[in-house]
Amino acid sequence: MSSTILATPIATVLPALVTLFLVAGSARAQDVGDATRGKVVYEQYCVLCHGEKGDGKGHYSEDTTPVPRDFRQGTFKWRTTPSGALPTDADLERVLVTGLYGTSMSSFSTTLSHAQRLDVIAYIKTFSPRFATEKPEPPINIPPEPPYTGKSVDRGAAIYAKFNCAQCHGDTGEGDGPSADDLMDDWGNPIVPYDLTEGHIKCGDSGPNIYRVFIGGLNGTPMPSFADSISPDEAWDLVHFIQSLSPVYPKNLAGGTPPPTTKTRDESIRRTLSRSSSTIKASSAMCRG
């Protein structure tokens, strides 16, 4: 009789456990892309810029500024990981979702599903042997952002001078410093310092996104990491100074970053449309398949 009593709950629970494990396994599988499927996506949407070999030498590459990313070294600028580290899959997907402001890399947030984005990421990772032998390092720790104030901006201006940011970005942050015309990336391509007065950073405009650039640097470019030389308080003050250069940046005015106002969004759209029509047309042709 006791064996019958025990058998009943086991018979009830076991199928449920099996189902739970299957669902969990399926969820894990959905977080990992399939490179074979990703190749199809890549050939439809990416190959014209990034090339068949992932070397950044696609059909439109010579007409694209900045030049398309060469995936073979596993070197990526827009990451949450420390300087020199590989990006996470989430980092790569974020670029696909948001695009890169001011470049021909447009957003695929609606063009590709989440699964398709993971698939093409899996394929892109096959171009560099680093992904087979290395793992991304833990993300950069970003402390809570203090409020944006006039005093933090003034302190940030002093930090801008302390680290000689004007050498590349210029005294007014417009990307016209003394070294601006002489900079090269790791592939030997000319690279222009970013105009910080645009009010947009290529992969996110928020305070934490700007902070992350100071700590992680931009792999493959002359923009170094200041992780070993800048304190968190100094980094936040520098963020606020940069944000002071344009009304478009969202600012942490009351200890919590407010959403962009309608005026800010309109200004963002205006700036985007003011880019050369040839770049926009090339982006549409290259990135929409």
SVG drawing of the C-alpha trace seen along z (x, -y; Angstrom):
<svg xmlns="http://www.w3.org/2000/svg" viewBox="-2 -76 51 78">
<polyline fill="none" stroke="black" stroke-width="0.4" points="0.0,0.0 2.8,-2.4 4.5,-1.8 1.2,-2.7 1.0,-6.0 4.6,-6.9 4.2,-5.9 1.3,-8.3 3.1,-11.6 6.2,-10.4 4.1,-9.6 2.7,-13.1 5.9,-15.1 8.2,-13.3 6.5,-14.5 6.5,-18.0 10.2,-17.9 11.0,-16.5 8.9,-19.4 10.7,-21.9 14.1,-20.7 13.1,-20.7 11.8,-24.3 14.9,-25.4 17.1,-23.8 15.0,-25.4 15.4,-28.8 19.2,-28.4 19.3,-27.3 17.4,-30.4 20.1,-32.6 22.8,-31.0 22.6,-31.8 23.1,-29.3 26.1,-30.3 24.7,-28.3 21.4,-30.3 23.4,-33.4 25.4,-33.1 22.2,-33.5 21.3,-36.7 24.9,-38.0 24.9,-37.5 21.6,-39.3 22.2,-42.3 25.9,-42.6 28.2,-41.4 28.0,-44.5 29.8,-46.5 31.7,-44.0 32.7,-41.6 32.5,-37.9 35.5,-37.3 34.4,-39.7 37.4,-41.9 35.4,-45.1 36.1,-45.1 32.6,-44.7 31.3,-46.3 30.4,-49.6 33.3,-49.8 35.4,-52.3 32.4,-54.7 31.7,-54.3 33.1,-56.6 34.1,-55.4 35.1,-52.2 33.2,-49.0 34.4,-47.0 37.0,-44.2 35.7,-41.3 38.8,-39.1 40.7,-40.5 37.8,-40.4 38.3,-44.1 35.2,-46.0 34.7,-49.6 31.3,-49.4 31.4,-47.0 30.5,-46.8 33.7,-44.9 37.2,-46.3 39.8,-47.6 41.1,-44.9 38.4,-42.4 36.0,-40.7 32.4,-42.0 29.5,-40.0 26.8,-38.7 24.5,-41.3 27.0,-44.1 27.0,-43.0 23.2,-42.7 22.9,-46.2 24.7,-47.6 22.4,-45.8 19.4,-47.1 20.5,-50.8 22.7,-51.2 25.7,-53.6 24.6,-57.3 26.2,-59.3 27.4,-56.2 26.1,-53.8 25.4,-51.2 21.7,-51.5 19.4,-49.8 18.1,-46.3 15.6,-46.4 12.7,-45.8 14.4,-44.3 15.7,-41.3 14.1,-39.3 16.0,-38.6 16.7,-35.1 18.0,-36.3 20.3,-38.8 21.7,-36.0 22.3,-33.9 24.2,-36.6 26.2,-37.3 27.2,-33.6 28.3,-33.8 30.2,-37.0 32.1,-35.4 33.4,-32.7 35.6,-35.3 37.9,-35.7 39.7,-32.8 39.6,-34.8 36.0,-33.8 37.0,-30.1 39.7,-30.5 38.7,-33.5 35.6,-34.5 34.4,-38.1 35.6,-39.6 33.0,-40.7 31.3,-44.0 32.8,-47.3 31.3,-48.4 29.5,-51.7 28.6,-53.4 25.4,-55.3 25.4,-58.7 25.4,-61.8 23.2,-64.7 24.3,-67.0 25.1,-70.4 27.0,-73.5 29.7,-72.6 30.1,-69.1 30.4,-70.7 33.1,-73.1 35.0,-70.2 34.6,-68.2 36.1,-71.1 39.2,-70.9 39.4,-67.1 39.1,-67.7 42.1,-69.9 44.0,-67.5 43.8,-64.6 44.5,-66.8 41.3,-65.8 41.6,-69.0 44.6,-67.5 42.2,-65.4 38.7,-66.8 39.6,-70.5 39.1,-73.2 35.4,-73.4 34.9,-69.6 34.3,-69.9 36.8,-67.3 39.3,-69.8 42.3,-69.5 45.9,-69.7 46.2,-66.0 42.8,-65.6 44.2,-65.3 46.9,-62.8 45.1,-60.1 44.9,-56.5 43.0,-53.4 44.7,-50.0 44.2,-49.1 45.9,-52.2 42.8,-54.1 42.5,-57.8 40.1,-58.4 38.5,-61.7 38.0,-62.6 34.3,-62.7 32.5,-66.0 31.3,-66.0 28.9,-68.9 26.7,-66.7 24.8,-65.7 25.0,-62.1 27.5,-59.3 27.5,-56.6 26.3,-53.8 24.2,-55.6 23.8,-59.1 23.2,-58.5 25.7,-59.3 26.5,-55.6 27.3,-55.1 29.7,-58.0 31.3,-56.9 31.8,-53.5 33.9,-54.9 36.3,-56.6 36.8,-53.3 36.8,-50.8 38.3,-53.0 37.5,-52.3 39.4,-49.2 41.1,-49.7 41.2,-53.5 43.4,-56.1 40.8,-56.6 42.5,-54.9 41.1,-53.5 41.5,-55.8 40.6,-53.0 43.9,-53.2 44.1,-57.0 40.7,-58.5 38.5,-58.1 34.8,-57.4 34.0,-61.0 36.3,-62.5 34.8,-60.3 31.3,-61.5 32.4,-65.1 33.9,-64.6 30.6,-63.1 28.8,-66.2 31.2,-68.5 30.7,-66.7 26.9,-66.8 27.2,-70.6 28.4,-71.0 25.0,-70.3 21.4,-70.6 20.6,-67.4 22.3,-65.1 19.8,-63.7 21.1,-64.9 20.7,-63.6 19.2,-66.8 17.6,-65.4 19.4,-62.2 17.5,-60.2 18.0,-60.6 14.9,-62.1 13.7,-60.9 14.5,-63.2 11.9,-65.9 10.0,-66.3 12.3,-69.2 15.4,-67.0 14.0,-64.3 13.2,-66.8 16.7,-68.2 18.1,-64.6 16.0,-64.0 17.1,-67.3 20.8,-66.5 20.4,-63.1 18.7,-64.4 21.4,-67.0 24.0,-64.3 24.9,-64.0 22.2,-62.4 24.7,-60.2 25.6,-58.6 21.9,-58.0 21.2,-56.5 24.3,-54.3 23.1,-53.2 19.7,-52.3 21.1,-50.4 23.7,-48.5 21.9,-47.7 18.4,-46.9 19.3,-44.2"/>
</svg>
